[in-house]
Amino acid sequence: MNFSTPSLGAGTYKFAVRSTEEAVVLIREKLGPLARVLSVRSVPAQGFWKFFSAPRLEVVAQVDEPTGSNPAPAPEPTLIPTPAESLTVSAEPLVTVPSPADLTDLLRRSGLTETALTRLQASANWSELNALPLHRALAETSRLLRAQADARPTRAPLSRAAFIGTNGVGRSTALCKWLAAEVFRRARMGHVVTVEFDRAGSLGPLPVFAEALGVPLAHFPCETRPAVPDGFVYFDLPGLSARRPGDNLPLAAWLDREHITERVLVLNAAYDRASLREAYAAGRDLGATHLVFTHLDEVPQWGKLWDYLFDEDIEPLFLSTGPSLTGDYEEDVPAAIVRRTLPDDN
């Protein structure tokens, strides 16, 4: 490598590199033996790559005018971080392009779990996906994930369903959102039944909101069958226990006794993965048939939700993406998660 003929003259330069070793080589190649490092700082990746790339190093170096015909070689650059706010950069940044990443690695960084990755890798066209350009491979992967999530049999619309979930997941709020969609978008009517057992709890906004919608709210014991033709009956139940299955036995017995076969499990997507799995398992033991995720506005990566879309016995109902009782929700769950995890070149 020839360091005696740098390609750039005197001035101050800023560039981005992946490592200190790369910075040293680049300084000596481009700036020559008179270059000296002024500052080094870590800079996060921007745009699409911020989801997949590690932070890069931004290096500011300066080349002085030579003072003699044969200047002594400068010592090897030492990258010691120093403040750079007052520096004036007098040349365009020499920015290097992020190195190509492996498809599996990018999917893992987008939030997909090992379970979801294993399903993808077991598919017949996985090797073909890896042979595609990366942007096309990601788009095809998103289509493959959605196809797998949509493979379950189609269920009839809800008509007589209980909303179940642990305390604090936003169960009553999720029911309010669903009621708003039933009344305003689908023009259906019916009534809501609250059940307390021996655990009285707050109903949140449900009583006031139901009254505003014109939906009767009754307390069990009461009529649990639809009161109008093609109407609905929805049940707001006490919180279930994720860690003490025995506490859920009265709830399970009541659901069976009232012949309520539609059971909507509400999960807080902001919970850690272990807590989500515990609550999901408890809901599955109670015979959950549908699934709602809440608090998606607090979740930066939605990739972990793919695991729950592959269970053919439980149909995703909607995602709650904000606090509004009449909106902030997505009914096309696979499409919404695709938009938040992987690009789709449709």
N, C-alpha and C positions, 0 to 999 in steps of 0.2 A: 504494500500500500504506500503510495507516494504522498507524503505530507508537505512537501516543499512547494507545491503548486496549488494552493487553495483556490476554489472556484468563486469565492465571494471576497470583496474587499473590506476595508475598514468600515466599522459601523456596529450597531447593536442589533442582535438577532434573537428571535423567540421561536422555539419549535417544540413539538410534542413527540415523546418517545415512550416505548414500553418499559425500559429499564435503564439503570445508570450505565450499564455496559454499552447499550446501544447509543446513549448520549455521548459517551467518550469517543466512540468510533466516528460518529457523525460530526462532532466538533472538529476532530483532527482532519477528517476528509474534506469538509466543506469550508472550514474557517482557518485551518492551518495552525502552525506552532505559536502564533501570536495571540491566539484566542484565550480568553479567561472567562470563567463562569461567574455570573453575577448573582443568579438566584435559581432555585429549584423549588417547585411546588407541585402537589398532587392535584390533578384536575379530573373530575368525573367525566365519563363519556356522555355525549349529547345525542338527542334525537333517538332514532330506532335502536342504536347500539347501546344506549344507556341501560337497557334491560339485560344485556348479555355480556358487556365488556367490563373489565376491571378498570379502576382509575388509571390515568396515564400521568407521566411526568412532564410538566411544562418547564423548559429550561431557557433561561435568558443568558446569552453570552455576548461578549464584546471583543471586537478586533481593533487594536490600536494601530495607528500609522507606524510603519517601521522607522526607527531612529538612526539606522545605519545601513550600510550596504549588505552586511552579513550579520543579521541579528542572531543572538544566541537562542537556541530552541527553548520554548517555554516548557515548564514541567507538565507532566500528564495532568489533565483537568481533574480536579477534585470536586465532587458535587456535594456542596454543603448548603442546605436551604438558608436563604437570607431574604428579608423583605424585598418585594419587587414593585410596590405600589408607585414609587416615585420614578421608575425607569421609563424612558421614552423608547419605544421600539421603532427603529428606522428602516425595517425591511419587512416584507411579507412573511408570515409564519411558514416555516418549513414543516408542514404537518404530514405525518405518515399515516397511511390507511391501516385500520385495524386488521390484524392477520385473520385469515379465514378460520372460522370456528367449526367444530364438528356439530352435525345436526343434533345428535343426542345431547351434547353439552348445552346447546342453545335451548333446547326444550326443557332441560333440567333447570336452567337459569330463569326460564319464564315462569317457573312455579309448578310444573308438572311433577307429580310424585313418581316414585319408582314403580308403583302399581300401574299407572297410566303408561309409562314408558315401556314396561314389559308387554302390555297389550299391543302397543304400536309395533314393537320389535317382533312380535309373533305373527303379525299380519303378513299376507303373502307378498305384498309389494314393497316391503320395507327396504330391501336392497335396491329397488328401482328408485325409491325416494332419495336414498343417499347418493345416487349417481346424478341427480338433478342439480342445477345451480341452486345455491342456498335459498334465495328468495322464493324460487318455485317450490323447493322442497318444503319450506315452512307453510306455504299456501296449501299445498296438497295434503300436508299433515293435518292442517286445521279441518279440511274437508273430511279426511278419514276419521278424525275424532268425532266430528258431528254425525257422520254416518253411523258410527258405532253407538253413539248416544241415542240416535233416533230409531234404533233397530227394534225397540220394545214394542209389543202390541199396543194398539190405540185403545184407551179406555173411554167409557161413556162419560159425559160431563158430570161434574159433581152435583148431587142433589140432596144428600142427607149425610153430612160428614162432620166428624169431630176434629177440632184443632187441638193437638197435643204437643207438649214440649216442656223442657225444664223451665224453672222460674228464671225470668230475666232475659229470655230470648226474643221478646216482642211478639208473643203469641196473640194477644188481643189486638195489637196493632195490625198484625198480618191479617187477622180476620176482618178488620175494618177495611183494609185495602181490597180484600176479595169481595166484601159486600158492595163496595162502591162500584167495582167492575160489573157485578151481577146486575145492579140496579141501573147504572148509567149506560153501560155498554151493551149489555145483553138483555136489558128490559125485563128482567125476571123479578119476581117478588116471592116472599116467604117470611120466615121468622127465625129468631135466634133463641137458643136455650142456654142459660148458664147453669152450671152444676158445681156445687161447692163441697159435697160430702161433709167431712168434719174439718175441712181446711178452708175456711173463709179467706178470700184474698181480694186484692184490688182488681176491678174490671177495667181500669184505665179509662181510655176514651170511649169504650164500647157503648155504654148506656146513652150518652149524649149523642154520639154519632148515629146510632141506630134510630133514635128518635128523629134526627134531622133527615135521615133517608126515608122515613116512614116505614121502617121495618120493626114490627113488634118484637119486644124483648121479654122473655118469660123466664121464670126461675123453676128449676125442677124441684118437685114433681109437677109435670104439666104434659100437654100433648107433644109427642116427639115425632109425629107424622106430619107431612106437608098439609097445610090448611087450605091451600089454593091449588087448582090444577096446574101441574108442571112446576109447582113451586119448590122452594128449597127449605131445608132446616139445617142450621149449622149450630154446633155445640161448642161452647167455651168451657174447657175443663180445668181443674186444678193442675199445677205443675207436676210432672212426673219426676222420678228420681233416677239419675244416671248411674249411681253407684250402689244403690240398695234396691235390687229388683223386687224384694219382698214388699216394699212400700207401694209398688205399682199393682199389686194383686187386686185390691178393691176397684181400681180404675179399669183393669182388664175385665173383671167380672161384670162391671156395669155396662161396658161397651158390648159384651157378648149378650147380656140379658136384654138389652134394648135393641139388639140386632142392628147395630151400627157398624157396617162393614167398610165404609169409607173413612179413613183415618189419616189426617194430614199432619205430618210431623214437621214442626217448625224448629230450625236450627239457626243459631247465631254464627254467621260465617266469620266473625272476628275472633272467635275462640281459637285456641291453639289446636293443632291437629289431633292430639291425644284426647282433649275434651270433646271435640267434634265426633270422634269415633265412638267414645263412650255414650254420648247422647244418641247417636245414630243407632247403635246396637240396642239401647233401651227402647227406642221407638220401634225398631224392627221386631223386638220381642212382643210389643203391644199390637203388632199387626199393621204397621203403617203401610198405607197404599200410595200416598202422595207426599211430596217433599217441598218445603219452602225454606229458602235461605234469607235471613234478614241481615241488616247492618252491612250491606255490601259497600256502602259509602265510606266505611272505615277500613276496608280491606284493599291494600295496594296491589296484591297479586291474587288473581282468581283461579290460577291453575290448579290449586289443590281441590277445587270443586269437581273436577272431571271424575275423580274416583267415585263420586256418588251418582253420576249420570249413567254408569254402566250396569247398575242393579236393575234388572228387568222387572223385578217385583214392585219397585217403588217408582212412580212417575213424578218427575219434577213438575211442580205446579207453577211457581213463579219465583222471581228474585226480588227482594225488597231493597231498593237502591237509595232510599232517603226517608225522611220522617213524614212526608205528606201522606194523609189518609186517603186521598183521592188520586194519587199518582205515584211517581217514583217507584215504578216496578216494571219488571220485564217478564212477559209470559213465555216468550221463545227463549227458554233457558240456554240450550246449546249455542244458539246464535249469539246471545249476549256474552257468554264466556269466551267464545271464539274471538269476538271483537276486542276483548280485554287481555287476551293472551298471545294470539298469533295473527299475522296478517292473512287476508283472504283476497286474492286477486279476482274477485267477481266484478 
